Amino acid sequence: MSHPSSTPGTGPRSHGTSHGQVGLAGLVAGAIGVVFGDIGTSPLYTLREAFSEHYGLIANHDTVLGVLSMIFWSLMIVVTFKYVTIILRADNDGEGGIMALMALAQRCLAKGGKSAYLVGILGVFGASLFFSDGVITPAISVLSAVEGLEVVAPGLHAWIIPITVVVLALLFATQRFGTAKVGRVFGPIMILWFSALAVLGVLNILHEPEVLHAINPWWAANFFVEHSWGGIFIFGAVVLAVTGGEAIYTDMGHFGAKPIRYAWYFFVLPALMLNYLGQGALVLEDPAAIRNPFYIGVPEWARWPMIVLATCATVIASQAVITGGFSIARQAMQLGYIPRMHVRHTSSDTIGQIYIPGINWAMAVVVIALVLTFQTSSALAAAYGISVSLTMFIDTLLLIVVARALWPRWRKWVLPSCAGFILLDLAFVIANGAKVLQGAWFPLVLGITLFTLLRTWRRGRQLLHDEIRKDGIRLDTFIPGLMLAPPARVPGTAIFLTSDRGIVPHALMHNLKHNKVLHARNVFLTVETLTLPYAANDRRLKIESIGDDFYRFTLRFGFMETPDVPMALMRAGDIEGGICVDPMDTTYFTSRETVVASPRRGMPVWRDKLFALMHRNAAPATGFFRIPGNRLVELGSQVQI
């Protein structure tokens, strides 16, 4: 019933977040509260992990400055230059994220070509990695915050895991209520968090101002001189400082590029770097502080409040990742990569406030299982990074496609910059790949599993469509033949949902076969998903009359929208040549196929069976298209693929 279309839109957005009544300062504050939670909690563990036993580094003067220099320049090159300065320009009608970037890149290429296919593969794999990264972020963030209890009260060590599990369970349990009310306090809390990071950093830097020399890239180069090429593996810890760069791009549609840039350049980046440098100054003064430089650098009287503030900040960071997962899942649903799932709207004012129970509880189970399995944030840090690195690498490849096609003025400097980004991304991938046996296998296995599911669903739908089309009857020959011996007509409007506008819907054939009647008016409805986030009002609905009270409707939605078919069809009477669709006098017909696996057709049998299982458990059209259950008739049939 719904399939992606590559037809680009030209009109203004018909939905989405409106910033008209919100000042720039309010948007900046909101961005600080939502966009930077992931990257903003990295100081809890990044420097500590760089000096963990895994890397075998000694916390001496040159090594500390070298690691801090790499953290500083990674933040400048990867986050500031690549994501905030360049990739935020790649907006797909105001929306960002790897799925939006993939759709934008595909619009630059010939439809159905090998390049477009490869871009689709990269985008889907990147989205799969985003999910695998998303389940590690809440686990490592909340666990690292609660581990501060060990610093102030070592006797509470046994309570760290139970407290973490309770916090995470409450976080996922409250998702169904929506984030609109809680979101109002996100900004002030995160502003307080980043302010605290900056103040703590300055206080510690004053004890050892020598640490400011780490801004000089010579110290990063000197690190490699001393450690040779083996020093590249330290990027496995340095990447922890830049996790969240993709999240910055994903959340662009909520606030716009300008507020995000202002927040990063003038507040978030300085606060982060001051804190990292402050931790480095503390270690220069007392190398033993490397066991937990974040909390040891906090004055004793402030440690309990800091644990509470850090826990709040990590919960907010986790919330942003979870809602980002909902958003990516809805985009994937609309673009045809995952089965339809129940989507619940948690706000009557903001279309982006959604809750997907299936995604929420799947993430909850995996996140809590991670905490119980890995036990410490240090162990989770070994698993963290590989999916982030690969996602950043894929972003760079997609950026090259977009820059070449759409940015003739900027590509002269963007494309050479991408060559540098690729080298740095590959360094991160190699360094994190070395941690496969220590835990990095988990996000890889999860990402590959999700990728297999997404590709199986996409390919299975294509095979199902081809089988239905192969056995179908052409519409242009069916209607004239039907009118030679017309069946009885009953009052009302029948709407037949179909994914192929040229073929007679199975539901119509079954209705004629079993009920021997036609409605007074019959509509063949095709729902398309554009590679734009929102469909313009003037392109929403197209109506064609094909004679004898038969009509062909094409209804378009953007991939960020939740299709509401009855609401959209209420405009049918306002369009030239249209008809009035009375909701109380309309019946929707759709076919629900039972998929049977066949060993001699498109996919291996195990993938056929996997697709059949996914197809059986997909949400019915009633829920996905928001069609009232009492107006829907489903007719079943068996199809071999």
Secondary structure, DSSP 8 states (H G I E B T S, - for coil): -EEEE-----S--SSS---TTS-HHHHHHHHHHHTTHHHHTGGGTHHHHHTSTTTT----HHHHHHHHHHHHHHIIIIIIIIIIIIGGG--BTTB-SHHHHHHHHHHTS-TTSHHHHHHHHHHHHHHHHHHHHHHHHHHHHHHHHHTTHHHH-GGGGGGHHHHHHHHHHHHHHTGGG-SHHHHHHHHHHHHHHHHHHHHHHHHHHTT-GGGGGGGSTHHHHHHHHHHGGGGGGGHHHHGGGTTTHHHHHHTHHHH-HHHHHHHIIIIIHHHHHHHHHHHHHHHHH-GGGGGSHHHHTS-GGGHHHHHHHHHHHHHHHHHHHHHHHHHHHHHHHHTTSS-----EE--SS-TT-EE-HHHHHHHHHHHHHHHHHH-SHHHHHHHSSHHHHHHHHHHHHHHHHHHHHH-TTTHHHHHHHHHHHHHHHHHHHHHHHTTIIIIIHHHHHHHHHHHHHHHHHHHHHHHHHHHHHHT--BHHHHHHHHHHS--EEEEEEEEEE-S-TTB--HHHHHHHHHH-EEEEEEEEEEEEEESSSS--GGGSEEEEE-STTEEEEEEEE-TTS---HHHHHTTGGGSTT-----GGGEEEEEEEEEEE--TTSSS-HHHHHHHHHHHHHS--HHHHTT--GGGEEEEEEEEE-
